[in-house]
Amino acid sequence: MDWINGLKLRASVGTVGSDDLGSYFPWMALYVINQNVDEPGYTQSTTSTGNPDLQWEVSTNWDVALEFSLFNRRLKGSLEYFDRRTTNLLMEVTLPPSTGLTSHNENAGGLYNRGVEFQLDYDIFRSGDLKWNVGLTGTFLKNRITSLPIEPFLRSASYNKVEEGHSVYEWWLYQWAGVDPQTGLNIFEIADEFIGDTSKDIVNVNGVNYTTNMAKAREDYSGSSIPDLFGGINTSLSWKGFTLSLDLYYQLGGWTYDRAYENVMIGALVSTNSVNLSPDLAANMWRQPGDVTNVPMLTSNATYASNIHAARSTRWLTTTNMLEINSLNLAYSLPKKWCERLKLSKIQVYLAGDHLYVFNARRGLNSNYSLSNYDSGGDRFSPSRTISLGINITL
């Protein structure tokens, strides 16, 4: 087949161990000097509680890929399947308060990260002075806990639950259902143990019972911070001495807990002190019975603080779908004969822009932050836009 210029099948396998727990002595219980009134003494460190049964965390990686070159090498690319299985997983496991400690390290089961990666590169034009190339990359990634010899536990400030059969990066949150049009309070799905409760914090909205008391709200898995698909798009167009290149990054699927937005939407914390608030409060907040909105009333009444805040609930989940103009570069290379007169090899003038714009669910949100996508401070803003003009001289 003349249209096939190259095919290559490759595979690899390897094993690596890890003891990365952020301590030189993770297995050893350490003590710190403390004072009991006027007497010196020692107390056990809360950061290194010790576990003599700790073992290496072991990851076995394997992949198989097909690389190809087609149509007179106009289309090139690869398709790869990868699988990384980790056993003796090192985790920080929460301890009961009765122990006097918050957590300690254990080998707690195993998990896998597996998926498919693809890369495509196509020359649209490549004749004479005109050349135009387009590239596309993408990754499908799945994360699952395959075994957990201990009881499920919460991690990441209780925003994620570690449980067999689920991803480490699935959100575990209270199920927010909107705002009660009659009272302006947030309403939540009712936990199973409170179904049938007739307390005053159980309200009926459009024929369905909800609760305004978060202590009675249902907690559940609420999506993953891992996008369904993520990757890049790039293109380069050149004509004579001009070159225009564009690099995009995209994500499809996935959810982030938008702590920054939460911080500026907490109307219950409004007081005489100066605070930063989102304009969404003024534009959309509940004002009177009958208002249909997704923003509760604005109040400083401490009685409603927990309800209005709706902390650790799906109210603050935001899709991570995004398209970022990562870089745009326009360059011009002076004719070779001009460079030779100056006894130089190459002179190129360029105008470049980085992080020019992000199309996403909320302006300023950095959707491409991390897999955990939870930041206790909420300082996860988009990278700064930079524009530069310069000249490259090659001697």
C-alpha positions as CSV (number, residue, x, y, z in Angstrom):
1,M,0.0,0.0,0.0
2,D,1.7,3.1,-1.3
3,W,-0.2,5.5,1.1
4,I,1.5,3.8,4.1
5,N,5.0,5.2,4.6
6,G,5.8,3.8,8.0
7,L,4.3,1.7,10.8
8,K,5.9,0.9,14.1
9,L,4.6,-1.0,17.1
10,R,6.3,-0.4,20.4
11,A,5.8,-1.5,24.0
12,S,7.4,-1.1,27.3
13,V,7.1,-2.2,30.9
14,G,8.8,-1.2,34.2
15,T,8.5,-1.1,37.9
16,V,9.4,1.7,40.3
17,G,9.2,2.1,44.1
18,S,8.4,5.2,46.1
19,D,8.6,6.2,49.7
20,D,7.6,9.8,49.2
21,L,5.7,10.8,52.4
22,G,7.4,14.1,52.9
23,S,9.6,12.8,55.8
24,Y,13.1,11.2,56.1
25,F,11.7,8.8,58.8
26,P,8.0,8.1,57.9
27,W,8.1,4.8,59.7
28,M,9.4,6.2,63.0
29,A,7.4,8.0,65.6
30,L,9.1,11.3,66.3
31,Y,8.8,13.6,69.4
32,V,9.0,17.3,69.9
33,I,10.0,19.3,73.0
34,N,7.1,20.9,74.7
35,Q,6.4,22.5,78.1
36,N,3.9,21.3,80.7
37,V,3.4,24.5,82.8
38,D,7.0,25.0,84.1
39,E,8.3,21.5,83.5
40,P,9.9,20.5,80.2
41,G,8.7,17.4,78.4
42,Y,8.2,15.6,75.1
43,T,5.0,15.0,73.1
44,Q,4.5,12.9,70.0
45,S,4.8,14.8,66.7
46,T,1.5,15.1,64.9
47,T,3.4,15.1,61.5
48,S,5.3,11.9,62.0
49,T,3.3,9.5,64.1
50,G,5.2,6.4,63.0
51,N,4.2,3.1,61.5
52,P,6.9,0.3,61.6
53,D,4.8,-1.8,59.1
54,L,5.3,0.7,56.2
55,Q,6.5,-0.8,52.9
56,W,7.5,0.6,49.6
57,E,4.7,1.9,47.3
58,V,5.2,0.0,44.0
59,S,4.1,1.1,40.6
60,T,4.1,-1.1,37.5
61,N,3.9,0.7,34.2
62,W,3.3,-0.7,30.8
63,D,2.2,0.8,27.5
64,V,1.7,-0.2,23.9
65,A,1.7,2.2,21.0
66,L,1.3,2.4,17.3
67,E,3.3,5.0,15.4
68,F,2.4,5.8,11.8
69,S,3.3,7.9,8.8
70,L,0.8,8.1,5.9
71,F,0.1,9.8,2.6
72,N,3.7,10.6,1.6
73,R,4.5,11.5,5.2
74,R,1.9,14.2,5.2
75,L,0.0,12.7,8.1
76,K,2.0,11.5,11.1
77,G,1.0,10.4,14.6
78,S,0.7,7.8,17.3
79,L,-2.0,6.0,19.3
80,E,-0.9,4.7,22.8
81,Y,-2.6,2.8,25.5
82,F,-1.0,3.1,29.0
83,D,-1.7,1.4,32.3
84,R,0.0,2.3,35.6
85,R,-1.0,0.1,38.6
86,T,0.1,1.0,42.1
87,T,0.1,-1.4,45.1
88,N,0.9,-0.9,48.7
89,L,-0.4,2.6,48.2
90,L,1.0,5.1,50.7
91,M,-1.7,7.3,52.2
92,E,-2.3,9.6,55.1
93,V,-5.2,7.9,56.9
94,T,-7.5,9.8,59.3
95,L,-7.4,8.6,62.9
96,P,-10.2,8.7,65.6
97,P,-10.0,11.7,67.9
98,S,-9.6,9.4,70.8
99,T,-6.0,8.6,69.7
100,G,-5.0,12.2,70.3
101,L,-3.7,12.4,66.7
102,T,-5.3,13.5,63.5
103,S,-3.8,11.0,61.0
104,H,-0.9,8.6,60.3
105,N,0.7,6.9,57.2
106,E,-0.4,3.5,56.0
107,N,0.0,1.2,53.0
108,A,-3.7,1.3,52.1
109,G,-4.5,-0.8,49.0
110,G,-3.9,-0.1,45.3
111,L,-5.2,1.9,42.3
112,Y,-4.7,2.3,38.6
113,N,-4.3,5.2,36.2
114,R,-5.0,4.0,32.7
115,G,-6.0,5.6,29.4
116,V,-5.3,6.4,25.8
117,E,-3.1,9.1,24.3
118,F,-3.1,10.2,20.7
119,Q,-1.0,12.6,18.6
120,L,-1.8,13.7,15.1
121,D,0.3,16.0,12.9
122,Y,-0.8,17.0,9.4
123,D,0.8,19.1,6.6
124,I,-2.0,21.0,4.9
125,F,0.4,22.8,2.5
126,R,4.1,22.1,2.1
127,S,5.0,23.3,-1.4
128,G,7.3,26.2,-2.4
129,D,7.3,29.2,0.1
130,L,4.0,28.2,1.7
131,K,3.9,25.7,4.5
132,W,1.0,25.0,6.9
133,N,0.9,22.4,9.6
134,V,-1.7,21.5,12.2
135,G,-1.3,19.2,15.2
136,L,-3.6,17.7,17.8
137,T,-2.9,15.8,21.0
138,G,-5.3,14.3,23.5
139,T,-5.5,12.1,26.6
140,F,-8.3,10.1,28.1
141,L,-7.4,9.2,31.7
142,K,-9.2,7.0,34.2
143,N,-8.3,6.7,37.9
144,R,-9.7,4.0,40.2
145,I,-9.0,2.5,43.6
146,T,-8.9,-1.2,43.1
147,S,-8.5,-2.3,46.7
148,L,-8.7,-0.7,50.1
149,P,-8.1,-2.9,53.1
150,I,-9.3,-0.2,55.5
151,E,-12.6,1.7,56.0
152,P,-13.3,4.5,53.4
153,F,-12.0,7.8,54.7
154,L,-12.0,11.5,53.8
155,R,-9.0,13.4,52.4
156,S,-8.2,16.9,51.2
157,A,-10.0,18.7,54.0
158,S,-13.0,16.2,53.6
159,Y,-13.6,17.3,50.0
160,N,-12.6,13.8,48.6
161,K,-13.6,10.4,49.8
162,V,-11.2,7.4,49.3
163,E,-13.2,4.3,48.7
164,E,-12.7,1.1,46.7
165,G,-14.3,1.3,43.2
166,H,-14.0,5.1,43.0
167,S,-11.5,7.6,41.9
168,V,-9.2,9.4,44.4
169,Y,-10.2,12.6,42.7
170,E,-14.0,12.3,43.0
171,W,-15.7,15.1,45.0
172,W,-17.6,14.0,48.1
173,L,-20.0,16.9,48.8
174,Y,-23.3,17.9,50.2
175,Q,-26.0,17.9,47.5
176,W,-27.1,21.5,47.0
177,A,-30.5,21.8,45.2
178,G,-30.9,25.5,44.8
179,V,-32.7,28.3,46.7
180,D,-36.1,28.2,48.3
181,P,-38.2,30.9,46.5
182,Q,-40.2,31.6,49.7
183,T,-37.4,32.0,52.2
184,G,-34.2,32.8,50.2
185,L,-32.3,30.0,51.9
186,N,-30.3,27.3,50.3
187,I,-32.0,23.9,50.1
188,F,-30.3,20.5,50.0
189,E,-31.3,17.0,49.3
190,I,-32.2,15.1,52.4
191,A,-30.0,12.4,53.8
192,D,-31.6,8.9,54.0
193,E,-31.8,8.9,57.8
194,F,-33.8,12.1,57.8
195,I,-36.4,11.2,55.2
196,G,-39.8,11.5,56.9
197,D,-38.6,14.1,59.3
198,T,-41.2,16.8,59.8
199,S,-39.0,19.5,61.5
200,K,-39.4,23.1,60.4
201,D,-36.1,22.8,58.5
202,I,-37.7,20.4,56.1
203,V,-39.3,22.5,53.3
204,N,-41.3,21.5,50.2
205,V,-40.4,23.2,46.9
206,N,-42.3,22.3,43.8
207,G,-43.6,19.1,45.4
208,V,-40.3,17.8,46.6
209,N,-39.0,17.8,50.2
210,Y,-35.6,19.4,50.9
211,T,-33.8,20.6,54.0
212,T,-32.3,24.0,54.9
213,N,-30.2,22.3,57.6
214,M,-26.8,21.1,56.3
215,A,-26.6,18.7,59.2
216,K,-29.4,16.8,57.5
217,A,-28.1,17.2,53.9
218,R,-27.2,14.2,51.8
219,E,-23.5,13.7,51.0
220,D,-22.6,11.9,47.8
221,Y,-20.0,11.5,45.0
222,S,-20.3,14.6,42.8
223,G,-18.1,14.1,39.7
224,S,-14.3,14.0,39.2
225,S,-11.7,16.8,38.8
226,I,-10.1,14.7,36.0
227,P,-11.3,15.9,32.6
228,D,-12.8,13.4,30.2
229,L,-10.4,14.6,27.6
230,F,-7.5,17.1,27.6
231,G,-4.7,18.1,25.3
232,G,-3.4,20.6,22.8
233,I,-4.0,22.1,19.4
234,N,-1.2,23.8,17.5
235,T,-0.7,25.2,14.0
236,S,2.1,26.9,12.2
237,L,1.9,28.8,8.9
238,S,5.0,30.1,7.1
239,W,5.4,32.1,3.9
240,K,8.7,33.4,2.7
241,G,10.2,35.0,5.8
242,F,7.0,35.2,7.8
243,T,5.9,32.6,10.4
244,L,2.7,32.5,12.4
245,S,2.3,29.9,15.1
246,L,-0.6,29.3,17.5
247,D,-0.8,27.0,20.5
248,L,-4.1,26.1,22.3
249,Y,-4.9,24.0,25.3
250,Y,-8.3,22.4,25.9
251,Q,-10.2,20.4,28.5
252,L,-13.5,18.7,28.2
253,G,-15.4,17.3,31.2
254,G,-14.3,17.4,34.9
255,W,-15.3,19.7,37.8
256,T,-13.4,22.0,40.1
257,Y,-14.3,23.3,43.5
258,D,-14.2,27.1,43.0
259,R,-13.0,28.3,46.4
260,A,-12.2,31.8,45.1
261,Y,-15.8,32.3,43.9
262,E,-17.1,30.8,47.2
263,N,-15.1,33.4,49.1
264,V,-16.7,36.4,47.3
265,M,-20.2,34.9,47.4
266,I,-20.6,34.3,51.2
267,G,-23.2,36.9,51.9
268,A,-23.7,35.7,55.5
269,L,-20.3,37.1,56.4
270,V,-21.1,40.6,55.4
271,S,-20.6,43.0,58.3
272,T,-19.4,46.6,58.9
273,N,-15.9,45.5,57.8
274,S,-14.8,46.0,54.3
275,V,-15.1,42.8,52.3
276,N,-14.8,41.8,48.6
277,L,-18.0,40.5,47.1
278,S,-19.0,39.3,43.7
279,P,-21.3,41.5,41.5
280,D,-23.3,38.3,41.1
281,L,-24.7,38.9,44.6
282,A,-26.2,42.3,43.7
283,A,-27.5,41.0,40.4
284,N,-29.0,37.7,41.3
285,M,-29.5,37.5,45.1
286,W,-33.0,36.6,46.5
287,R,-34.8,39.7,47.7
288,Q,-38.5,38.8,48.3
289,P,-40.8,35.7,48.4
290,G,-41.4,34.4,45.0
291,D,-37.9,35.3,43.6
292,V,-36.5,32.4,41.5
293,T,-32.7,32.5,41.6
294,N,-29.7,30.4,42.5
295,V,-28.2,33.0,44.9
296,P,-29.6,33.1,48.5
297,M,-30.5,36.2,50.4
298,L,-27.8,38.6,51.6
299,T,-27.7,38.7,55.4
300,S,-25.3,39.2,58.3
301,N,-27.6,37.2,60.7
302,A,-25.4,34.5,62.2
303,T,-28.4,32.2,62.5
304,Y,-28.2,31.6,58.8
305,A,-24.4,31.7,58.3
306,S,-24.1,27.9,57.8
307,N,-26.9,27.8,55.3
308,I,-25.9,30.8,53.2
309,H,-22.2,29.6,53.1
310,A,-23.2,26.1,52.0
311,A,-19.6,25.1,52.5
312,R,-18.4,21.8,51.0
313,S,-21.4,21.5,48.8
314,T,-22.0,21.1,45.1
315,R,-23.0,24.8,45.0
316,W,-19.4,25.7,44.4
317,L,-18.6,23.0,41.7
318,T,-17.7,24.6,38.4
319,T,-17.1,22.8,35.1
320,T,-13.4,22.7,34.0
321,N,-14.3,22.8,30.3
322,M,-11.9,25.3,28.8
323,L,-10.0,26.5,25.7
324,E,-6.9,28.6,26.3
325,I,-4.9,30.6,23.7
326,N,-1.7,29.5,25.3
327,S,0.7,31.3,22.9
328,L,0.6,33.3,19.6
329,N,3.8,34.2,17.8
330,L,4.3,36.2,14.6
331,A,7.9,36.3,13.4
332,Y,9.8,37.7,10.4
333,S,13.3,36.5,9.3
334,L,15.2,39.0,7.3
335,P,16.5,37.8,3.9
336,K,19.7,35.9,4.1
337,K,21.6,38.3,1.9
338,W,20.9,41.1,4.3
339,C,22.3,39.0,7.2
340,E,25.4,38.2,5.2
341,R,26.1,41.9,4.7
342,L,26.1,42.3,8.5
343,K,28.1,39.1,8.8
344,L,25.3,37.4,10.7
345,S,23.7,34.0,10.2
346,K,20.1,35.0,11.0
347,I,18.1,38.0,12.2
348,Q,14.5,37.4,13.3
349,V,12.0,40.0,14.6
350,Y,9.0,38.6,16.6
351,L,5.8,39.6,18.4
352,A,4.7,37.0,20.9
353,G,1.8,36.7,23.4
354,D,1.4,34.1,26.1
355,H,-1.9,33.2,28.0
356,L,-3.8,35.6,25.8
357,Y,-7.3,34.5,26.7
358,V,-9.2,31.6,28.4
359,F,-12.7,30.6,27.4
360,N,-14.1,28.9,30.5
361,A,-17.0,28.8,32.9
362,R,-15.9,31.7,35.0
363,R,-13.7,34.7,34.2
364,G,-10.4,34.5,36.1
365,L,-10.7,30.9,37.1
366,N,-7.6,28.7,36.4
367,S,-9.4,25.5,35.4
368,N,-6.1,23.9,34.6
369,Y,-4.7,23.9,38.1
370,S,-4.2,20.4,39.5
371,L,-6.0,17.1,39.7
372,S,-7.1,17.7,43.3
373,N,-8.4,21.2,42.2
374,Y,-9.0,22.2,45.8
375,D,-7.1,25.2,47.2
376,S,-7.8,26.1,50.8
377,G,-7.0,29.8,50.1
378,G,-8.9,30.0,46.8
379,D,-5.9,31.7,45.0
380,R,-6.2,29.9,41.7
381,F,-6.4,32.6,39.1
382,S,-5.5,32.4,35.4
383,P,-1.9,33.0,34.5
384,S,-0.9,36.6,33.7
385,R,-1.1,37.7,30.1
386,T,2.2,38.7,28.6
387,I,3.0,40.3,25.3
388,S,6.6,40.7,24.1
389,L,8.4,42.2,21.1
390,G,12.0,41.2,20.4
391,I,14.7,40.3,18.0
392,N,16.8,37.2,17.8
393,I,20.3,37.5,16.3
394,T,22.3,34.4,15.4
395,L,26.0,35.0,14.9
